[in-house]
Amino acid sequence: MPLPSKKVAFHTLGCKLNFSESSTIGREFEENGYQRVPSTSPADVYIINTCSVTENADKKCRYAIRKLIAQSPNAKIVVTGCYAQLKPEEVAAIPGVNLVVGASEKGNLFRLLDNIQADSEPEIISCDIASVEKIFPAYSSSDRTRSFLKIQDGCDYHCSYCTIPLARGKSRNLTIPAIVAEASEIAQKGIKEIILTGVNIGDFGKTTGETFLELITALDASEGVDRYRISSIEPNLLTSEIIDFVAHSKRFLPHFHIPLQSGSNKILALMRRRYKRELFAEKIRRIKTVMPNAFIGIDVIVGFPGETEEEFMQSYTLLEDLNVSFLHIFPYSVRPNTPAETMEPKVTQKEITDRTHRLKQLSDKLHRNFYLQNIGTTEMVLFEGRKKGDFMHGYTGNYIQIEIPYSKELTNKTVPVKITGISKNETATIEFI
């Protein structure tokens, strides 16, 4: 009688880069005989892939670790990710943690687990992040419809509020042939859409002498994947050539995610951002000129030290005037060992909460206006396989969400539709063509 397979569970926090890495590590466990189960189920091994972008993210990590230890006291507990890299001793001090793995060895996690026992003392395997040269290739495959493909890691920008360079190291990337090969592998799994992801993807090519434009040109020419999206890209790295390429591409969708962070040039300088509001506005107008119906999502930080009401309103009015599609709003959070930690004056929590609320209201208005702008247009929708109640969802190329009664036949299918209106739950209504 065959022995029952061991079980592994993943709990992943934070960005899509983490999800792509967890998925890749999970495939290696499965290839070696493990059964992957939800983190809410009993397992022999729990892997917590952590985030540390805010103080609240750190708290979520500690809570998740303790919850899984309490759930399965005899399991091996492995912690990796940004929190593990930044504060390995703090993580190892949590009773029940067996292994803490930093950024340099994340890709070797399965092998490292061999010598770890559930009752062993915690072991830390990490190194100075500045010495990390290699990149761990990764892509997600748990979703039948889309995959997050890691093309780049690390960042050389050192913004004054950010710990990511301390957690993920310097900018480095895979080669274009390696990425094209991974995209082909994803396509063979039946996945129709790929989102290119990384820490600073516009900086792609620094370690290989290539460019981001060359990468997307190569992917566009490769058969197998129907649709590509570009994840967050810095405005100073979003060139006119990239914008024009997407406008005429066969496969790259009219969907942009661009960090502004502040509409005040004074605050941008304090943040050590590499552009001014004028350049940001120029990029948005360029996109709207060549792709009038493109989705444009924007990151904004609220309450950075020294931000006055007037400077906040510079962000507000800039975004309102540019009529972008959606806002990702981040209340400022003090991070240890960053220059902004000691900057004064600090904005009060009450002011941060109030400004966040006002931007959320603006975002809701902009998002609804974007949907209204697209009524009457014809779009291709890729429907997802997940069933939510009696409904399923899909997204147009320009990221309009569609909700229809569940139909198994439409799973992972791309079909033409006409946008007819907005439903009461803020998804688009359609007619099939």
Residue pairs with C-beta under 8 A, 6 or more apart in sequence:
5 33
5 34
5 35
6 33
6 34
6 35
6 44
6 45
7 34
7 35
7 36
7 37
7 41
7 42
7 43
7 44
7 45
8 26
8 29
8 34
8 35
8 36
8 37
8 43
8 44
8 45
8 46
8 47
9 36
9 37
9 38
9 39
9 41
9 43
9 45
9 46
9 47
9 68
10 22
10 25
10 26
10 36
10 39
10 46
10 47
10 48
10 49
11 39
11 46
11 47
11 48
11 49
11 64
11 68
12 18
12 19
12 22
12 48
12 49
13 48
13 49
13 50
13 51
13 57
13 60
13 61
13 64
13 81
14 49
14 50
14 51
14 52
14 53
14 57
14 81
14 82
15 51
15 53
15 197
16 140
16 148
16 195
16 197
16 231
17 138
17 148
17 150
17 153
17 197
17 198
17 199
18 49
18 50
18 51
18 81
19 140
19 148
20 138
20 139
20 140
20 147
20 148
20 149
20 150
20 197
21 49
21 106
21 136
21 138
21 150
22 47
22 49
22 140
23 138
23 139
23 140
23 141
23 142
24 107
24 136
24 137
24 138
24 139
24 140
25 47
25 49
25 106
25 107
25 109
25 110
26 36
26 142
27 141
28 110
29 36
29 45
29 110
30 36
32 110
34 44
34 45
37 43
39 46
39 68
40 71
42 71
42 72
42 75
43 72
43 75
44 75
44 76
45 75
45 76
45 78
45 113
46 68
46 72
46 75
46 76
46 77
46 78
47 78
47 79
47 80
47 109
48 61
48 64
48 65
48 68
48 77
48 78
48 79
48 80
48 81
49 80
49 81
50 57
50 61
50 64
50 79
50 80
50 81
50 82
50 83
50 84
50 91
51 57
51 60
51 61
51 81
51 82
51 83
52 58
52 61
52 81
52 82
52 83
52 86
52 87
52 163
52 167
52 335
53 82
53 163
53 164
53 333
54 330
54 333
54 335
55 333
55 334
55 335
56 333
57 83
58 83
58 87
61 79
61 81
61 83
61 91
62 94
65 77
65 79
65 91
65 94
65 96
65 97
66 94
66 96
68 75
68 77
69 75
69 77
69 94
69 95
69 96
69 97
73 96
74 118
75 118
76 98
76 99
76 113
76 116
76 117
76 118
77 96
77 97
77 98
77 99
78 98
78 99
78 100
78 101
78 109
78 113
78 116
79 91
79 97
79 99
79 100
79 101
80 100
80 101
80 102
80 106
80 109
81 106
82 103
82 163
82 164
82 167
82 168
83 91
83 167
84 91
84 100
84 101
84 102
84 126
85 102
85 103
85 126
85 129
85 166
85 167
85 168
86 163
86 166
86 167
88 100
88 102
88 124
88 126
89 124
91 97
91 100
92 100
92 122
92 123
92 124
93 122
97 122
98 116
98 117
98 118
98 120
98 122
98 123
99 112
99 113
99 116
99 122
99 123
99 125
100 122
100 123
100 124
100 125
100 126
101 109
101 112
101 125
101 126
102 124
102 125
102 126
102 127
102 129
103 126
103 129
103 132
103 167
103 168
103 169
104 126
104 127
104 129
104 131
104 132
104 134
105 112
105 125
105 126
105 127
106 136
107 136
107 137
107 138
112 125
116 123
129 165
129 166
129 167
129 168
129 169
130 169
130 170
132 154
132 169
132 170
132 172
133 172
134 172
135 150
135 152
135 153
135 172
135 173
135 174
136 150
136 153
137 150
137 174
137 178
137 182
138 150
139 147
139 148
139 149
139 150
139 182
139 185
139 186
139 194
140 147
140 148
141 147
141 186
141 189
141 191
143 191
143 384
143 385
144 190
144 191
144 384
144 385
144 411
144 412
145 191
145 192
145 193
145 382
145 383
145 384
145 385
145 411
145 412
146 191
146 192
146 193
146 194
146 195
146 382
147 186
147 189
147 191
147 193
147 194
147 195
148 194
148 195
148 197
148 231
149 179
149 182
149 183
149 186
149 194
149 195
149 196
149 197
150 174
150 197
150 198
151 173
151 174
151 179
151 196
151 197
151 198
151 201
151 204
151 215
152 171
152 172
152 173
152 174
152 198
152 199
152 200
152 201
152 203
152 204
153 168
153 169
153 171
153 172
153 173
153 198
153 199
154 165
154 168
154 169
154 170
154 171
154 172
154 199
154 200
155 162
155 164
155 165
155 168
155 170
155 171
155 199
155 200
155 203
156 165
156 170
156 171
156 200
156 203
156 206
157 165
157 200
157 234
157 272
157 274
158 165
158 272
159 261
159 271
159 272
159 273
160 270
160 271
160 272
160 338
160 339
160 340
160 343
161 271
161 301
161 304
161 332
161 335
161 338
161 339
161 340
162 335
162 338
163 335
163 336
163 337
163 338
164 199
166 337
168 199
171 199
171 200
171 203
171 206
171 207
172 206
172 207
173 198
173 203
173 204
173 205
173 206
173 207
173 208
173 210
174 182
174 208
175 208
175 210
176 208
176 210
176 214
176 215
176 218
179 215
179 218
179 219
180 218
180 219
180 222
183 194
183 219
183 222
183 224
183 225
184 222
184 224
186 194
186 225
187 224
187 225
188 224
190 412
191 225
192 225
192 226
192 227
192 382
192 412
192 414
193 225
193 226
193 227
193 228
193 229
193 382
194 219
194 225
194 227
194 228
194 229
195 228
195 229
195 230
195 231
196 215
196 216
196 219
196 228
196 229
196 230
196 231
197 231
198 204
198 231
200 234
200 237
201 212
201 230
201 231
201 232
201 233
202 212
202 233
202 234
202 236
202 237
202 238
203 212
203 234
203 237
204 210
204 211
204 212
204 215
205 211
205 212
205 214
205 215
212 233
212 237
212 242
213 239
213 241
213 242
213 245
216 228
216 230
216 242
216 245
216 246
216 249
216 252
217 245
219 225
219 228
219 251
219 252
220 228
220 245
220 249
220 250
220 251
220 252
225 251
226 251
226 382
226 414
227 251
227 253
227 382
227 397
227 414
228 251
228 252
228 253
229 252
229 253
229 255
230 246
230 252
230 255
230 256
230 257
231 257
232 257
232 258
232 259
232 299
233 242
233 256
233 257
233 258
234 258
234 259
234 274
234 275
235 258
235 259
235 260
235 275
235 279
235 280
235 283
236 274
236 275
236 279
238 256
238 258
238 283
240 286
243 283
243 286
243 287
243 290
243 291
244 290
245 252
246 252
246 253
246 254
246 256
246 291
247 254
247 290
247 291
253 397
253 398
253 399
254 291
254 293
254 294
254 295
254 397
254 398
255 294
255 295
255 297
255 397
255 398
255 399
256 287
256 294
256 295
256 296
256 297
257 297
257 298
257 299
257 328
258 280
258 283
258 284
258 296
258 297
258 298
258 299
259 298
259 299
260 277
260 280
260 298
260 299
260 300
260 315
260 318
260 319
261 267
261 268
261 271
261 273
261 299
261 300
261 301
261 304
262 268
262 271
262 273
262 300
262 301
262 304
262 307
262 311
262 314
262 315
263 277
263 280
263 311
263 314
263 315
263 316
263 317
263 318
263 319
264 277
264 307
264 311
264 312
264 314
264 315
265 276
265 277
266 306
266 311
267 304
267 306
267 307
267 311
268 275
268 276
268 277
270 304
270 305
270 306
270 340
270 343
271 301
271 304
271 340
272 339
277 314
277 318
280 318
281 318
281 322
284 296
284 322
284 324
285 322
287 294
287 296
288 294
288 296
288 323
293 373
293 374
293 377
293 398
294 325
294 398
295 325
295 326
295 370
295 398
295 399
295 400
296 324
296 325
296 326
297 324
297 325
297 326
297 327
297 328
297 399
298 319
298 324
298 326
298 327
298 328
299 327
299 328
299 330
300 315
300 319
300 327
300 328
300 329
300 330
300 359
301 330
301 331
301 332
302 312
302 329
302 330
302 331
302 332
302 352
302 355
302 356
302 359
303 331
303 332
303 347
303 351
303 352
303 355
303 356
304 332
304 340
304 347
305 332
305 340
305 343
305 344
305 345
305 346
305 347
306 343
306 344
306 345
306 347
307 332
307 347
309 351
312 355
315 359
316 358
316 359
316 362
319 327
319 359
319 362
319 366
320 362
320 366
323 366
323 369
324 366
325 366
325 367
325 370
325 399
326 363
326 366
326 367
326 370
327 359
327 360
327 362
327 363
327 366
329 356
329 359
329 360
329 363
331 352
331 353
331 356
332 340
332 347
332 352
334 340
334 341
335 341
367 426
368 422
368 426
370 400
371 400
371 419
371 422
371 426
371 428
372 422
374 396
374 398
374 400
374 419
374 428
375 419
375 420
375 421
375 422
376 418
376 419
376 420
377 418
377 419
378 416
378 417
378 418
378 419
378 433
379 396
379 397
379 398
379 400
379 416
379 417
379 418
379 419
380 396
380 397
380 414
380 415
380 416
380 417
381 394
381 395
381 396
381 402
381 414
381 415
381 416
381 417
381 430
382 394
382 395
382 412
382 413
382 414
383 392
383 393
383 394
383 402
383 404
383 407
383 410
383 411
383 412
383 413
383 414
383 415
384 392
384 393
384 394
384 395
384 411
384 412
385 392
385 411
385 412
386 392
386 393
387 406
390 405
390 406
391 403
391 404
391 405
391 406
392 403
392 404
392 405
392 406
392 407
392 410
392 411
393 401
393 402
393 403
393 427
394 401
394 402
394 404
394 410
395 401
395 402
396 402
396 417
396 419
396 428
400 419
400 428
401 427
401 428
402 417
402 427
402 428
402 430
403 423
403 425
403 427
404 410
404 430
415 432
415 433
416 432
416 433
417 430
417 431
417 432
417 433
418 430
418 431
418 433
419 428
419 429
419 430
420 428
420 429
420 430
420 431
421 428
421 429
422 428
422 429
423 429
